[in-house]
Amino acid sequence: MPSDTFLRLNDEKKKKLIDASFKEFSLNNFNDASINRIIKEAGISRGSFYMYFEDKKDLYFYLLEQYGEILSNNMKKDLIKNKGDLFKMFQDNIEESYNSFKNNNINFFKKSLENVTIMEESKRTFGFRDKRLLKELIPNINLELLNDNARRHIEVIFAINMHLLMVTLFKLLKKDSLDKKILKDYYEQLDILKYGCSIEKK
């Protein structure tokens, strides 16, 4: 994550470095991306770069974190819009997040999908974010819509839903469209989670 030195920069300088970084990672995958090209585009020295970020990976994960913020903000809005219905939020969020990602350096995200190692690390990073996000969302989740078992295991329910959302989002971004079959599969998976598989005991 960025240093305090970077965070204290004025918005214009931060934007210049972030824009240059998104441009480089949108044109090249992680391994081929060059810090030299980034600092040249941003108009900063190599020494300054290392005052802001530890290395290329540190910068890369900071950029990925920007997508996490987009996802979080969309979820918060959707949860309030759906009056605390967790499953309805996940249902509505997929298309909204796809459109948000598509309109924000989509090629960066596509290039990130090419590197399996980086994507595995990013999943772990977003796993920690899931727990933080759930804490932020909990006050707005209508727990009365969930049964006792779901309420007791809300963290597990949320994590599974997040996994489904991210897997589906990756598929849609790779396809570069709101593919109807992919969306249909996603909605059906949500329904299975929502309604369960077992019949009630009499």
C-alpha positions in Angstrom: 0.0 0.0 0.0 1.2 3.6 -0.6 3.3 5.4 1.9 2.2 8.5 3.8 4.5 10.5 1.5 2.4 9.5 -1.5 -0.9 10.2 0.4 0.3 13.7 1.2 0.9 14.6 -2.4 -1.6 17.0 -4.0 -4.4 15.4 -6.0 -2.9 16.4 -9.4 0.4 14.7 -8.7 -1.3 11.6 -7.4 -3.6 11.4 -10.4 -0.6 11.8 -12.8 1.1 8.7 -11.3 -2.1 6.7 -11.0 -3.1 7.5 -14.6 0.4 6.6 -15.9 0.3 3.3 -13.9 -3.1 2.3 -15.2 -1.9 3.1 -18.7 1.2 0.9 -18.4 -0.6 -2.0 -16.8 -3.4 -1.8 -19.4 -0.9 -2.2 -22.2 1.2 -4.8 -20.5 0.7 -7.7 -18.1 2.3 -7.5 -14.7 5.6 -9.2 -15.6 6.1 -7.0 -18.7 5.1 -3.7 -17.2 7.9 -1.3 -16.6 8.5 1.1 -13.7 10.8 3.1 -16.0 7.9 3.8 -18.4 5.6 4.6 -15.6 7.9 7.2 -14.0 8.7 8.7 -17.4 5.0 9.1 -18.2 4.3 10.5 -14.7 7.3 12.8 -14.8 8.9 11.7 -11.5 12.3 10.2 -10.5 12.9 6.6 -9.7 13.9 7.7 -6.2 10.5 9.4 -5.8 8.7 6.3 -6.9 10.3 4.2 -4.2 9.4 6.8 -1.7 5.7 6.3 -2.6 5.6 2.5 -3.2 7.8 -0.5 -2.1 7.9 -2.0 -5.6 5.9 -2.7 -8.7 3.7 -5.2 -6.9 2.9 -2.7 -4.2 1.7 -0.2 -6.8 -0.3 -2.9 -8.7 -2.2 -4.0 -5.6 -3.0 -0.3 -4.8 -4.5 0.0 -8.3 -6.5 -3.2 -7.7 -7.7 -1.8 -4.5 -9.4 1.0 -6.5 -11.7 -1.6 -8.0 -12.4 -2.9 -4.5 -13.6 0.6 -3.7 -15.9 0.7 -6.7 -17.4 -2.7 -5.7 -17.9 -1.6 -2.1 -19.6 1.6 -3.0 -21.9 -0.1 -5.4 -22.8 -2.7 -2.7 -23.6 -0.1 -0.1 -25.9 1.7 -2.5 -27.6 -1.5 -3.7 -28.2 -2.7 -0.1 -29.9 0.5 0.9 -31.9 0.5 -2.3 -33.1 -3.0 -1.6 -34.0 -2.3 2.0 -31.4 -4.6 3.5 -32.1 -7.6 1.3 -28.6 -9.2 1.0 -29.4 -11.6 -1.8 -31.3 -8.9 -3.8 -28.2 -6.7 -3.4 -26.0 -9.4 -4.9 -28.5 -9.9 -7.7 -28.5 -6.2 -8.6 -24.8 -5.6 -8.1 -23.4 -7.8 -10.8 -24.6 -5.7 -13.8 -23.8 -2.4 -12.0 -20.3 -3.5 -11.1 -19.6 -4.9 -14.6 -20.6 -1.5 -16.1 -18.5 0.4 -13.5 -15.4 -1.8 -14.1 -15.9 -1.6 -17.9 -15.9 2.2 -17.7 -12.8 2.3 -15.5 -9.6 1.1 -17.2 -11.2 -2.2 -18.3 -7.9 -3.2 -20.1 -6.1 -3.1 -16.8 -8.4 -5.6 -15.3 -8.3 -7.8 -18.4 -4.5 -7.9 -18.3 -4.6 -8.8 -14.6 -6.6 -11.9 -15.5 -3.6 -13.1 -17.6 -1.4 -13.6 -14.5 -2.5 -16.5 -12.4 -0.1 -15.9 -9.5 -1.2 -12.2 -9.2 -4.8 -13.1 -9.4 -4.4 -15.7 -6.6 -2.7 -13.1 -4.4 -5.4 -10.6 -5.2 -8.1 -13.1 -4.2 -6.4 -13.4 -0.8 -6.2 -9.6 -0.6 -9.9 -9.2 -1.4 -10.7 -12.0 1.1 -9.5 -9.7 3.9 -11.5 -6.9 2.3 -14.7 -9.1 2.4 -14.5 -9.2 6.2 -14.0 -5.5 6.4 -16.8 -4.8 3.9 -19.2 -7.1 5.8 -18.6 -5.1 9.0 -19.5 -1.9 7.1 -22.6 -3.5 5.5 -24.0 -5.3 8.6 -25.9 -2.2 10.0 -27.8 -2.0 6.8 -28.5 -5.8 6.3 -32.0 -6.8 7.2 -31.2 -9.9 9.2 -35.0 -10.6 9.7 -35.0 -11.8 6.0 -32.6 -14.6 6.9 -33.3 -17.8 8.9 -31.5 -18.5 12.2 -28.9 -20.7 10.5 -28.0 -18.0 8.0 -27.8 -15.3 10.7 -25.4 -17.5 12.7 -23.2 -18.0 9.6 -23.5 -14.6 8.0 -19.7 -14.4 7.4 -19.8 -17.7 5.5 -22.9 -16.7 3.5 -21.4 -13.4 2.6 -18.0 -14.9 1.6 -19.7 -17.5 -0.7 -21.8 -14.8 -2.4 -18.7 -12.6 -2.9 -16.9 -15.5 -4.5 -19.8 -16.1 -6.9 -20.0 -12.4 -7.7 -16.2 -12.1 -8.4 -16.1 -15.3 -10.5 -19.1 -14.1 -12.6 -17.6 -10.7 -12.9 -14.3 -12.1 -14.3 -16.3 -14.2 -16.8 -18.3 -11.2 -18.0 -15.2 -9.0 -18.3 -13.4 -11.7 -20.3 -16.4 -12.0 -22.5 -16.7 -8.2 -22.7 -20.4 -8.4 -22.5 -23.4 -9.0 -20.2 -23.7 -12.5 -21.5 -27.2 -13.8 -20.8 -26.2 -17.4 -20.0 -23.5 -16.3 -17.6 -26.0 -14.0 -15.8 -28.6 -16.8 -15.8 -26.2 -19.2 -14.2 -25.3 -16.6 -11.6 -28.9 -15.9 -10.6 -29.6 -19.6 -10.3 -26.6 -20.1 -8.0 -27.9 -17.2 -5.9 -31.3 -18.8 -5.6 -29.7 -22.1 -4.5 -27.9 -20.3 -1.8 -31.0 -18.3 -0.8 -33.5 -21.2 -0.7 -31.2 -24.1 0.1 -31.3 -27.7 -1.2 -33.0 -29.6 1.6 -36.7 -30.0 2.2 -37.9 -29.1 5.7 -38.2 -31.9 8.2 -41.8 -32.5 9.4 
